[in-house]
Structures are given as structure tokens and as C-alpha cells.
Amino acid sequence: MKFICRVRLTLYFIEFFSFSLLIFNPKAVYSQTLDISVIDSYGVNISPVIVTVSEFDSLRIREFFELENGKGKIKLNSNYENIVVNFKSYGYFNNSKIIKKNDPDSIYSLRVVLKEKPPIKLDDIIVIAKKKPFRIAKDTISYNVSAYSDGSERKIQEVIKKLPGVEVNEQSGEIKYKGKSIETVTLDGDNLFGFNYTLGTKNINADMVEQVEAIDNYAENPFLKGIEQGGKVSLNLKLKKGKLDISGNLDFGSGWFDDGDQALNVSSNILGITKTYKSFATLSYNNVGVNQTPFDYFGFNYSLEQEKEKNFFAEKIIPETRFSNLLEDRRANINTQFFGNYNAIFKLNPKLSIKTNLYYLQDRITTNQLFQNDFQINNDIFTTTDKTFITKKPQQYRGDLEIKYNTSKTSLLEYNLRLRQENIETPSTVIQNQTDEFSTFLNTEDFYFKQDILWTKKLSDKKALQLSLFHSFNDLPQTFSITPSLFDENALIDTQESEFKRTFLEGKATYLGSGKRDKYTFVLGANFNESPFLSRLFNSEENISENNFDYTQNNIFNTGVYNFNRGKWQISPSYSVRILNQNLEQNIVNNEQTQNDFVFEPALNLKYKLNSVSFLSGNLGYKQNTNAEQFFFLNQVLINNRTTISNLPTLELQNSQRYSLLYFNNDLYNQFQLNANVSYQKSTGNFFTNQNITENTTQIEYFFLPQDNSNWNMNMQISKYIPFIESTLKLTSNYTLSNFRNIVNNSDLRQNQNQFFSNSFFWKTAFEIPVNFENTFTYQYSNSKSENQSAFINKSWQNTFKVIIKPTKKWFFIVSSDYYLPNTEQSDEQFFFLDATLRHRPKSKKWGASFTMRNITNENNFEQVQTSDISTTIFRSNLLPRYFLLNLTWNF
């Protein structure tokens, strides 16, 4: 194995060196080309084939290639007089061809037949071997779940995050494969969940899934397969045989918290599959910090669906409380969540199918938080504190409908509809600077409606046309009240009302085509965006502030992308051309701004395939963005017990440049992964902040300047299985450098710099003994500095250690610990968590039982430190107390 790794590394170096010569040595352009076809005695192409090129005189190997399908064109990196081309493949006799007196820039066709080696007769033997962990077939890698599971996983998401080449965001549930966000997770090939695929990954039991298939060049629309631009990726859950008709599970967990309250974690999942119907339903209730939904009301992390649709949402001017925490939600999310979801696909006939998704969510999240800010501004040093007791009560109703109808053998009509009503009530009590007490109440209502219709016509095997019409409407009224009044001691209460609306309408035509090697897409369309805003801040004594504006935006646009495939190169230039019209009317001051722009946005993506497991890619682009509507109101809006915001509106565009370079290697056979990326973004023309901060109030005014902000980001992840220690090692590093400007307390425009570095080392053993270990050590460093000011620096580290004991196949015992040091300069503030789980899984797997203890050390609070250009912030929040849970599972 060591020898093979050295050979591969040597070959990678040879290929990289040869690639460099190709760029910097113009003579290399005129080298010879070998057009090779390797077949067996029956005329079938052999795969894979190893091709080596040797000098005729010395037989010294000069070049090395691997043909995946037994055929292809190979351009030699140098000119040779006489060469020997050798062909090798497992199970066949070697063969070779001699080429003498080669001419530069010539193509030599070689058709080679490899004869099969005769079988070797052996005595009868019994071979006991593990099932292969994965299988590669064209664009699909099939991972066997059993090979990546140690038996401790309950939901399929816990297995997916262990698959090589796959990453799972623990907070949002987003899944990336080969560094790309997946489009969806299908269930036996059917897209049941759409972009909310976490419904499946968080709730489907790992025991129900036989394989997880990672699919490259995914296309949900069958008429666009092989025509649309490649690059989309998805996962498919292949269910175990026999999972037909009705199957599912019922989990009932009950126990007690340290304070005597009952702990509950109850859920049920039902999967129904027939030839014409497929459905998945889940119903759950828990108060132990588990989020079974794709919606994050604890940290407000956007799901993939919300990221794709955020341009259609109205702005939430008064922000909801975010419960940001370094810890996992199961430690800090003090909740009482009820969630129900039903997804179904009805295939009424070969031409017509209907998909429905129904959601209901109700939660109650409570937290006690302390924010302590140590400010250093223009030689002034002071401290502010806010101790808050918050209860957030979100409620959401939602229904989705999708209809697909094949209007002919070459055309498809699709209609999508969504209705969502979300209500969030947030009462809280704030003790400010340890003396002043306020009661606040925020009520947010969010109604969202969207519909779109899409018609696809396949014009030929290599061309297609799409026509689409999209419409959405979002109404977002908010009411924030605070007692006593901040503005008048004679008034009892201040009330801030805010309402944003957004209407979006778009129609476009898309033409897609592909040739033998190339693909292209061109779009022509127009859209209309209307976003009116109203706000009023008042109390019983006076109207303090009002806003009323109407903003409209119109675009006529044309976009195009052409994908050139030339050997190992993939070159994809693209462009966007827009005629943009903006109009902003401030109704209170009778002021109107209008701006017309011609916008041209070019981009270029490059990809070079180094070999079958690795590639280099780079991209660059230029964009001109309009400013968000949240910067268009003039007068102040109260957003919490101490902060008001206002703006100096403008319709100027923001220009941004982006550059990135990525190296990706996913060598499954050698269990090696390497992902390294560096990116740079520079934006010119930004809204900067003018902050006036005192011990009791913070006033923020946003203003536009044609100045630059920039951001560097570098990250790397390397993972390798080391056979002689039977362990997987993984190193993950990330570095971010940000430069920005602001004004604080009437200062000049200041240049600021933020640096953040994170380094994580993971070690997991795979001993064939009853005991295995996992350990993750993470170190973080942050540095924030403003010109002519001292830097705010914080260093922290954490360590997670897990022991997995499996004395038999039926019993599992897991002990895990988490240690956190939020600030290395204050070692007295440290936190230690201990958890334990005992699980029994009978051979029949019809039922199971487990006993879990969380937070055995009963840590009640957690603290983290953040730095900015003006302060160090200490954030402290309470945690779920110690509890135990006895869980029974029944599978049917």
C-alpha cells in the first residue's frame, strides 16, 4: 500500500510537471497524439487500461496514462524519435506497440487486442470478505451504508456525514458533495422532498437504507438529461429490499431533567410505496433540543431552499433574536417543539403526477442571555451589559403543490404553488447595565405566496426550449413595543410598527443545446419588483418617527453560458446583460430618485481534470448589484431596547469582483481526500456605518460611499485512512481576512481589519476489537483591529472525545466528552460536558431500546468571546440541564 501511494504521488507530480511544461514551453504544442482503442478477443473495450510510453533504446518509462473506458486520445508531452507503447489490464496478457521515426504534430491510431489470461484451477476454498464499501458506475458512486456505520447511528444523516467526499453542515443540515451543494436527496429516484431534503435525512432511520448514491450531472427534468449544463449533484437513498407498501418506525423516549421536569422525545415516521404512490410522513414532539425540521428558529440559519428564494422575501427590519452558540443545538436549544409533515407523489397515469408537501410547526424556545461589551472607542473605554430573558414562540403553516403533465412525448408542463403563514411572538425582559429594566414584545407575521409555471419542449436529441412565468408575494408586518418608554419619561410605552411588502414577477425563455463536446444555455427575459415600506415609531405623547417609501425595479436581461470541453479542459465563459431601471419615492418628504443603468457582468470558469480522481478549477467574475431595500428608509427605526437605525438612501450600484482557485482530490480506492480552496472578493461602493455608541443607546446610520471592502478566504481539508494504525485522520483549516471601513462616535472614516483562523484535527479508529475511539481538537484565533487602535484578540480551543464499545452485535455503549476553553487568557472559565448512551439492538431489528444521559456534569451556562473593531463581547447563555432518557423503538 505504501509503495502504491508513493507511485501515485510520483505520477501526480509527473502529470503536474508535464502540465506546467505544456503552458510554459511553446514547443510542447507540437507533440504527437495517440488515438488508442484497447479491446478483448470479443471486440469489447477493456476498462481500465494502463498505458506507458517508453524510450525504444533504454525502455525507460517517460509517460504514464490510465484509460477508464479502454479508449481515448492521448497527447504526449514531448516529441520522441522511437517509442514503445505498453498496454496492461488486470486479467489480460500485456501487449505493446512500437512507433519509429515519429513526426511532430502527428496522430497515430493504435487498435490493440489484449488476450484473456486462462483461469487458474484451485482447490475449493471458503473466502470470507467484507462487502465492498462503495461501487463506481459512470456518474454514480454507491456507498453501502453498512460499511460506514458503526451501529451507533439512528438517522441516515449520521451515516451520510461519514461518507468520503460528503460534508454535512451540522447547523443547517446542508449537504455538499465534491465541494458542491447538492440539489436534493431523492428516495429510490423520486424527488419527494425538493430542496427541503433535511426532512428525509433527519428523520429516515439508517436501518431502512441499503445504499446512498452520490450522483454527478444530476438532472431532474428527463428532457434535459445530457443537454443542460452539467455540474449538479444529488444523493439518492436506496431503500432495502422489502421496504414496500407501508413501513416505518415509532420512537418513544421519556425521562427527567435535573429539576424534576419530564423530558420527552417522541417521533413516528411512515413510508408508503406502491407503483403509483410514494409518501413519507413524520410526526414528532420533543423538549430536549432536537430540531427535526428544515427550519431553524434557534440560530436562523437559512436552509438551501431559503437561500435560493431569499431574493423574493421582504426585509425583516426588526430582527428576530438569534440564539448563536458554538455548542450543538441539543445542548443550548431549550425548546418545546411539535412538528408534522406529509409528503406524497401520486402518479395518476404515465403522463400526470402530483406532489404535495404539508407542514405544521409549533415551538417554544426560551433562553437567558448576558451580553457584555467592553468598548474602546476614540480613547474612551466603557462597558455595557444586557441581561435578557427571552421566550420565542414560532408557528408555521405551509402547503406546497407540484403538478407535472407530459403534454406530448417531447414536452413537459410543470406548475408549482406554495402558501406559507408564519407567526412569531417574542416577549422578553431586559436588565440594562444592571439597573434599568425593560419589558419588550415583538410580533412578526410573515405571509408568503409563490407560483410558477414551466414548459419544456425537447426540440431534438441535443436541443431544448423552456418558457417560464414566476410570481411571488410576501407581506411582513412587525410590531415591537417596549415598556417603559425610551424617549419620554411621561409615556408608558413606545411602539414601533414596520411593514415591508414585496411583489416579484418574471417571465423568461431559455434555449439549451449540446454538441459532441460542448453545451450552451441562453436566456432572455424580464422581471418586475415592487417593495413598498411603512413604519411608525410613537408613544402616548408623540409621533417620534415615520417612514413611507415605494421602491420599484425593472430588468430586461439576457444571459448566456457556453461550456467548451477539450480533452481534460472544461472552459465555461458566461455573461449577463441587463437594462436596469430603479425608482425610489420617499412619500413623506416628497423626494423621488430614478436611475437607469446598462449592466454587463462577465464570468469565466475553468476546470482541468488531472486524472480520474482529481481536478483543478478556477473562476472569476464581475457583478453590479443593487442595494437591499433595508437601506432605503430615511428616519429612525427602533429595533431593540437600545438601538435605532436610519439610512441615507441612494440607488448607486455596488461593483464586485471575485476570484477563486480550487484543488479537489477524492481517491476512494486509497481512502484519501484533499480539498484546498482560496478565494478573493472585492466590492466597490458599499453602505458603511456611522455609529454613535453610549452606555445606554446605540444609533446607527448607514451611508453609501464609493469605497472598497475586501475579503480573503483560504480553506483546506485533508483526510486519509492509515492502514497500519487502522485510523482515519482528517485536518481542516480555514483562514479569513476582511478589510472594511466605518465611522464610530464622530471619528474619521476608519480602516478596519478582521482576521479569523480555525484549525481542526479529527482522529477516528477502526480496530477490529470491541473498542474504538474518535477525537476532534479545534483551535480558533480571532484578531480585530482598527487603525490607530489596539487590536482585540481572542484565542480558544475545544476537544471532543468519544469511546464506542461494542461487546456484541446487539449491545453498544458510547461515552463522549466535550471540553471548551472560550478564552485562553482566562483559563478559569472552562466548560466540560459528559454524555453516555447504552443501546440494545436485537437481531430481528424489529425493536430496540436505549438509555441516554446528557450533560452528566450539569453545566448550566456556556460562555463564548467575540471580537470586533471596537469591542470584545462576552456572550453567556443558559443550557439544557442534566437529563436522562429511556427510548424504545419499534420498526414496522
N, C-alpha and C positions, 0 to 999 in steps of 0.2 A: 504493500500500500504506500509506504514512504517513497519507494522508487517511482511508482506511477505518478504520485503527486509532484515529485521533482521533474519527471519528464514533462508533465502537463505545464508546470510553471516555466520550464525551458522553452516549450513550444509557444506558450503565450508571449514570452519575451521575443522569440524569433519572429512571430507574426507582427508584434508591435513594432519591432525594429524594421521589418520589411515594409510595413505601412508608412513609417517615417521616411524611408528611402523613396517610396512612391511619391510622396509630397515634395521632398526637397531635392530629389535627383531627377531632372527632366529626362535623362536618358532612359529611365525606367519605364517611361510611357511606351517605348517601342519594344517591349519584351514579347516573348511568344505566348500563345494561348493554346491550351489543350482542351479539346472537346471530347469528353470521356463518357462512355456508356459501358457499365460492367453488368453482365448477365450471367445466369446459371445455364445448365445444359438444356433447360426447357424454354429459354428465352425470357425469363423473368428477371427484372432488375434486382440486384442484391443490395441489401441495406443492413448495416453501414459498411462502407469500404474505406480502408486506409490506403492513401496514395502517397508514396515517397518518390522524390526526384533525386537521383544520384549522378555524380560525375562518372563518365564512362571509364576513365583511366583509373581513378582511385576508389571508385564506388563509395565515396564519402557522401552521406546524405546532406543535400543542400536545402531541400524544401519538403514540407510535410502538409498534407491536407486530409480532411475527412469528408466523404460524400455521404450525406444522410440517405438519399434515395438511389444511390448507385449510379447517378449520372449528374453531369453539370459541366460548366466551362470554368477552367482554372487559368488565370493569368499569372505566369511566372514573374517573379520579382526581378530576375536578371536575365541576360542573354547567355546562352550556353552553346558551345560547339557541338558536343556529343553528350547525350544523357541516356540514363536507364530509368524508366518509369516502372515502379513496382506496385503491385496491387495485392492487398491482403484482406481477408474477411474470415471471421470465425466459422469453422465447419467446412472450409474450402481450401484446396491447394492454392499456393501462391502462384502468381503469373507476372510476367514482366514484358515490357516493350522497349526496343532500342530505337532512338531517333538520332541520326547522324547529320552533321553539317546543317544545323538549324539556321534558318533565315530570320532576321528580326521582323517583328510585327506580322508573324505568320500564325495561322490556325491549323493545328494538327488534329485530325479526327482519329480517335482510338476506340475501337469496339473490342472489348476484352471478354473472354469467357473463362469463368472460374469453375473448375470441376469439383463436385462434392466429394468430401472425404468419406470413405466407406465406414459404416458403423462398426464399433469395436464390441465384440461379444464379451460380456462379463457374467460372472456367476450372479445368481439372484441376490440382491441386497435390499435392505429396507432403509430408505432415506427419510429422515425426519428433518424438515426445514420449515422455517418461518415463512409465512406468506409475504410476498414482496410488498414493501411499504407503499409503492407507487407504480404506476404504469403510464408511459407516454405514448400517445397516439395522435399524430398530426398536431392540431392546435389545443389538445386537451391533455392535462395531467390529472390522473385519477389517484387520489390518496385513499388508501384503506384506513378507515377510522381506527380499527383495532391496533394498527401498527403505531399510531401516535397517541394512543390513550393508555394511561396507567391505571385506569379503573376509578380514579377519584372524580372524574368529570361527570356532571349531571346533565348539562345542556350542551348542545352542539357547538356553541360559541367557544366553550372552554377547550374543545378539540381544535377548532379552526385556528385559534391563535398560536397553536403549536406547530402548524404546518410550515415547512420551509418555503420561503418566498412570499408568505402571507403575514400581514400585520393587522392587528385589531386595536383600534383606539378604545381604551378602557372606559372613557367617559361617554363618548358619543355612540360607540358601537360601530363606527365606520370601519370598513374592511378595505385594505389595499392589497393588490396582488401585482408583483413585479413593480412596485412603486406607484401603481395607478389605482385610483378609487374604482371599485367595482360598480357596475351598473345596477346589478340586482343579485339576489340569491333565488334561484328557481328551485322548484320542488318536482323532481322527476321530469324536468324540462319545461314545466309550466310556471310562468311568471305570476305567482299568486300574490306576492307582497309589494311589487313595484319597488320604489326607492326606499320604502319603509321595511327593508328586509330584516331589520333587527327584531321585528315581530317573530320571525322564524328562528333566527339564531339564538335569541334569548330564551325561547320557550320550548323548542322542539328538543326532546330528550336525545342524548347522544346514542342511547341503545337502539333507537329507531332507524339510524342512518348507517348504511354499509360503506358508502364512499362519498367523499367530497371531491367533485370535479372542478378544476380550475380551467376556464375556457378563454383562450385568446381569440381575438377577432370576433367577438360576440355580436350577433345581430338579431334582435327580437322580431323585426319585420322580415318574414321569409322572402319577400320580393327584393329585399336589399342585400341579401346574403351574397357576398362576393362582388358587390357593386359599391356599397358605401365605403367611406374611408375606414381602414382597419384601426386597431388600437384599443377598441373597447374590450373590457374584460368582465367576467362574471363568474359566479360559483353556482354549481348545481348540486343539490343534496339528493343522492341516490338512495332511496329507501331500501331496507332489507326486504327480501322476498317474503311474501305472505302478508305484507302491510297493505292489505286491500280492504275494501268495504269500510268498516268502522274500527278504528284503533285509537289509542290514546293513553293517558295516564292521569292519575289523581294523586296529588301530594297534599298531605295534611301535617303541618308542623305546629306544635304548641309547646309553650314553656313559660318561663317567668323572667322578668327583668330583676335587677338587684333591688329595686324599690318596691317589689311585690306586684307590679302590674303584669298582666298577661301578655306574652309575646306570641304572635301568630304569623304564620307564613303558609297560606293555603292557595293552591292553584290547581287548575284542571285544563288539559289540552285534549282536543278531539280532532282526529284527522279522518276525513271521509274521501274515499277514492273509488270511482267506478269509471266505465269507459266514457261516460258523458258528463261526469261531475267530479269536481275536486274541491275540497274545502278544508280550512283549518280554523278552529275556534279556540280561544283561550279566555279563561276567567280566573282572576286572581285577587287576593286580598292579603296585605301584609303591613306590619308596623315595625319591621326590622331593617329598614333602609334599603330594600331591594326595589329596583325600578325595572319592571317587566315591560315597559312601554318604549316606543321610539322617541318619546317626547321627554325633554329634560327640564323639569321645573325647579330642580335643585341648583344646577350650575348654569342653566340656559345655554348649553352647548347646542349648536344647530345640528340637526340631522342632515344627511345627504339630500333629502327631499327639500328641506327648508333652505339649504344653501342654493339649490338650483332655482328656487322660486322667490328668493328674498327681494329681487327687483320689483316684484308685483305687490309687496307688502307696504302698507302705510308705516310711517315712522312712529315709534313709541317714544314720545318726548320725555315723559316721566318714567324713568327706568324702573323695572321690577327689581326687587332685591335678588342679588346673585349670592349664592352660598358657596363662594370659591374656597376650595380646600385642597391641600396636597393629598389628603387621605382619600381612600376609596369611599364611595357613597355609602357603603354598608356600615361605615363607622360614624359618619357625620350626618347622614340623612335621617333625621328624626321625623318619620312620616307615618301617615295612616292612609294607605293607597288602595283604592278599588279600581280595577281595570277590566274591561270586557271588550273583546274584539272578535269579529267574524269575517272571514274572507272566503269567497267562493268563486269558482269558474263553472259556468253552465255552457256546455257545448250542445246547443239545441239541435243543430244539424251541421253537416260538413261546411256550410257557408257562414253560419251565425254562431257567435259565442258572446256571453255576457259575464262580466266580472264585477262583483260587488265587494266593498270593504266598509264595514261599520265599526265605529269606535265609540266607547264611552269611558271617560276617565274622571275620577274624583280623588283629590288628595288633600292632605292637611300636613303642612311642613312647619315645624317650629324650630327656633334656634335662639340662643342667647349669644350675642356677639359683642366684642370690645374692639374698637379701632382707636389706636393711639398713634398720633402723628407727631414726630419730632421734627419741626421745621427749622431750616436755616436759610433765611431769605434776606439778601442785601444787608448782611451783618446783624440781622435781627434773629434771635433764637427764642422760640416759644413752642409749647406743646398743647395739642388739643386732644380731647377724648370724647368718644361717643359710645355709650353702653346701651345696646338695643335689645329689646325682647320682641321678637317678630313671629307672627303667625301668617303663613301664606296658604290660601285655600283656592287652588285652581280647580276648574271644572270645564270639561270639554265634551262636546257632541260633534260627531263628524260622520259623513257618509260620502262614499265615492262610488261612481258608476262608470264602467267602461264597456262599450259595445263595439264589436268588430264584425264586419259583414263583408264577405268576398262578393263584390258586385259582378265579378267575372273571374275567369281563370287567371287573369293577369292584373287584377286590380283589387284593392282593399280599402274599405271605408271604416274609419275609426272615430268614435265620439267619446270624450271624457268629460265628466261632470264631478265637481266637488262642492260640498257645502260644509262649512265649519263654524261653530259658535263656541267661543271661549270666554269664560268669565274668571277673573282672578280678584279675590278680595284679600287685602293685606293690612290688617290692623297691627300697630306696633307702639311700643313705649320706648322713648329715648331719654336717657340721662346724659345731658351735655355738660362737659367739663366738670363732672361730679356734683354740679349744683342745680342746673336748670333741667326740669323735667317736662317733656312734651308727649302728647298723645297724637298719633297720626293715623290716617286711614286712606288707603289708596284702592280705588275700584277701577279696574280695567276691563272693558268689554271689546271683544275682537270678533267681528263677523267677516268671513272670507268666502267669496264665491268665485269659482272659475269654471270655464268650459272651453273646450277646443275641439275642432273637427279637422281631421286629416285624411286626405285621399291620396293613395299611392297607386300609380299606374306604371307597370313594368313595360317599357316600350320595346325592349328586346332583351336578349340574354345579358347584355352589358350596359343597358341604359334604363333609367327610370325617372319619373317625374312625380313630384309631390306638391300638392296645394293644401295650404292650411289657413285656418282662421282661429285666432285666440282672443278670449275676452276674460277679464278678471275685475273684481270689485272688492275693495277692503275698506271697512268702516271701523275706526279705532277711537272711540271716545274714552277719556280718562277723567277721573275726579280725585284730587288729592286735598285732604283737609288736615290742618294742624291746630292743636289747642295747647297752650294759649297762643295768641297772635304774636307773630314775629315783628309786625310793622306798627302796631298801635296798642299800647297798654290798656286802652279803654275798650278794645274789641275783644270778644271772647275767642273767636276762631278765624283763621284765614282759610280761604278755599281757592284752589287752583283748578280751573276747568281747561281741558285740552281735547281737541278733536281733529284728527287727521283722516282724510279720505283719499283713496287712490283708485282711479279707473284706468285700465290699460286695455288697448285694443290693437291687434296686429294681424296683418294678412301678408302672406309671402308665398312665393313659388320657388321650389328647389329642383334643380336638374342635376342628376348624378350619372356618372359614366365611368367605365373602366375599359382599358385596353389589355394587351397581353401582359404588360408590366405596370402600367400606370393607372391611377384613379384620380377623378376630379369631381368637385362639387361647386356649383354656382347657385347663389340665392339672390332673388330680387324681391323687395317688399317695402312695406311702410308700417309705421306704428304711431299711436297717439297716447299720450299720458297726461292725465289731469289730476292735480293734487291740491285741493283747497285745504286751508288750515284756519281754525278758530281757537282762540284761547282767551281766558279772562281770569285775572287774579283780583280777589276782592275780599272784604270783610264787612262787618255791620256798619263800619264808619265811612268806608270809601271804596271806590274802584281804584285799584293800585296800578294795574297794567292790563292792556288788551292787545291782541294781535288778530289780524284778519287779512289773509292774502290768498290769491289764486295763482297757481303756477301751472302752465301748460308746456308740453314739449312734443314736437312733431319730428319724425325722422322718415326720410326716404333713403333706403340703403341698398347697397349691392355688396355681397361678399363672395369670395372665391378662394378655393384651395386646390392646388394641383400636387399630386403625390407621385414623384418620379422614383421608380425602383430600378436601380442599375447595379446588378451584382449584389455586393454587400452593402451598398449605399442606398439610403432612402432619403430623398430630398423633398421637402414639402414647403414651398413658398405659399403664402396666403396674403390676402388683403381685405380691407373693409373700407368702403367709400360711403359717406353719409352726407346728406344735406340736412342740417340741423337747424330747427327754429325753436327758440325759447321765449317765453313771455312770463314776466313776474309782475303782478299788480298788487301793490300794498293799498288796500281799500281804506284804511284808517287815515293815512297821510296823503291819499290821492297821488301816489307815485307809481309810475309804470316803467319797467325796464324790458327792452326787447333786444334780442341778439340772434343774428343769423351766422352760421359757420358752415364752411365746407371742410369736412373731416376726412383725412386719409390715414389709415392705420395699417402699415405693412408688418409682416412677421415672417420668420423663417425657422423651420425645424429641420435638423439634420440628425440622421441616425446611421451609425456604421456597425454592422454585425461582425464582431471579432471572430466568433465561432458559434457553435450551436447552443452555447450556454451563456454567452456574454455579449454585451454591446456597449457602445458609446453613443450618447445623444447630446445634442446641444440645441438651444433655441434662443432666439432674440426677437424682440418685438417693440413696437411703439404704439401707444394709445393716447387718446384725448378723451377725458372723462368729464361729464357734467357733475356738478356738486349735488350732494344729497339735500333733499328738501328741509332737513332739520336745521340747515344754516340760513334759511330764508325769512324767519320771523325776526322783527326788529326789537321788540320790547321784552322785558324780562319775564321768565317763566320760573316758578318755584318748583324744584324737583326733590327736595328733601328738607330736613329741619334746619339746614344751614346754607344751602346752595341755591343760587339763582343763575340762569344762563340767558344770554342775549346774543345778537349777531349784527354784523354789518354786511348785508346781503350783496351778492354780486353773481352775475351769470357767466363770469370768465371760466374758461376750461382749464382743467388740470392736465398737464402733459406728463407722461410717464414712460420710462424705458426699462426694459427687463432683459437680463441675460442669465443663462444658466447652462451648466455642464453636468452631465450625469454619467457615471460608470456603473453598470449593473452586471452582476455575475450570480447565476443561480445554478450551481453544479450539483444536481440532486444525487448523481451516482457517487460522487465523492463527498457528499454531505457538506458542501461548502457554499456559503453565500457571502457576497460582498456588494454593498450598495454605498456609493460615495457621490455626493452632490454638492455643488457650490452655485450660489445664485446671487445676483446683484440687482437691485431696483432703485431707480432714481426718479423722483417726481418733482416737477417744477410747477409752481402755482398751487398753493395749499392754503387751507384755513388754519391759522395759528391761534394760540390762546393768549389773551390778556387777562391774567388772574390777579385778583385783589383778595388776599387771604389775611384774615384776622383770627383771633382766638374764638370768635363766635360766628363769623359769617365768611362765606366764600362767594365772590362774584366773578363769573367767567364770561368774557366777551370773545366771540370768535370773529376773526377778520381775515381777509384774503390778501396775500402778498405773492408776487412772482418770484418767490424764493424756493430753494431746493431742500428736500428731505431725501435721505438715502438710507438703504438698508442692505447689509451683507448677511448672508446665511450660509453656513457650511455644516453639513452633517455626514456622518459615516456610520454604517452598521456592518459588522463582520461577524460571521458565525461559522463554526467548524466543529464537526464531530471528531474527537481524538480517540481512535480505537484502543490504544494501549492503556488508556485510563478510563475507557468506556464513559466518556463525558462529552457533552456539548458545551462549548464556550461561545459566548456572544459579547461583543463590545459595541456599545452605542455611544456616539459622541455628537454633540450639537453646539455650535457657536453662532451667536447673533450679535451684530454690531449695528446700532441705529444712530443716526445723526438727525437732529431736529432743532427747531427754534421756537422760542416763546418769550412772552413778557410777563414778569411777575412783580406785583406791587410797584408799578410805575418805573420799572427798570428799562434799560435799553433792550433792543431785540437781542436775546442771548442765544449762543450756540451751545447745544447740549449733546451729550453722547451717553448712550446706554450700551453696556456690554453684558452678555449673559452666556455662560458656559455650563454645559451639563455633560457628565461622563458617567456611563452606567456599565457595569460588568456583571454578566449573568453566567452561572455555572450550574449545570444540571447533569446528574449521573444517571447511568442506565445499567447498573450492575444487575447480573442475573442472580441476585440474592434478595431476600425479603426486605432489605432496607435500601432506600435511595434518598438523595438529597437535592435540594435546589437552594441557590443563594443568589441574591441580587444586591449589589452595592452601588449606590448612586451618590455622586458628589456634584454640588451646584455652587456656582460663583456668579455674583452679580455686582456690577460697578456702574453707578450713575454719577455723571459729573457735568456741571455747568461751568462755562468759562469764568475765571477769576473766583471760583468757589472750590472748596474742598470736596472730595468725592465721597459718596455714600456707598459703602461696600458691605456686602454680606456673603458669608460662606456657610454652607450647610451640607449635611450628608445624612443618608439613611441606609439601613440594611434590612433586608427581608430574608429570613431563613426558614426553610420548610423541610421536614422529615416525613417521608412516606414509608410506612411499614405495611407490608403485605405478607403476613404469615401463611395465608392460604388464599386461594382464588375467591373465597367467599367473604373474607374479612379485610378491611382497610382501616388503618389508623394514621391520621395526619395531624401533625403538630406544626404550627407556624408561628413565627415571631416577627414583629416589626419594631425597629429601633430608629428614632428620629432625633437629630440634633439640629434645631432650626437655625441656631447661630453659634458658630464655633467660638466666638468671643464670650459667650455666656453659657458655659457648659453646665450650669446648674439647672437650666431649662431644657430638659430632655424627656423623651416620652418612649415608653416601652409597652407594646401590645403582645398578648399571647392568646392564640386560638387553638382549639383542638376539635377534631371530628373523628368519631368512630362509626364505620359504616359496614353493614352486612348485606351481601347480595347473594341470595340463593342461586343455585344452578339454573333453575327454571326462569329466573328473572321476571317472574310474574309480579313479584312484590319485593320490597326492600325496606330496610329501616336504617336510620342513622341517629346519632346523638351528637349535637354540636354545642360547644361553649365558645362564646365570643367575648373578647375584651376581659379575659380572666383577671388581668391585673387591675381592672376597673379604673382606667384613665378617664377622667371626667371632662377634661378640656384638652384642646390642642392649640398650639401657637405656631405661627409662621411669620417670617420677616420679609418685607418687600422694600425695595429702594427705588427712588425716583430722583430727578434732578434737584428737587427742593426738600426732600424729607426721607426719613426712614419710618415705615409704617409697621407697627406690630398688630397683627390680627389674631384674635383669640376667639374660639367658638367652643360651645359645649358639644359633647359626643353622646352617642348611644351608650347607656350604661351596660354593665356586665349582664349577660343573659345566657340561658341555656334553652335548647330547643330539641324536642324529640320529634322526628319526622318519619312518617310512614308513607310509602309509595306503592301504588297498585297500578300495574300496566295491563291494559286490556286490548 
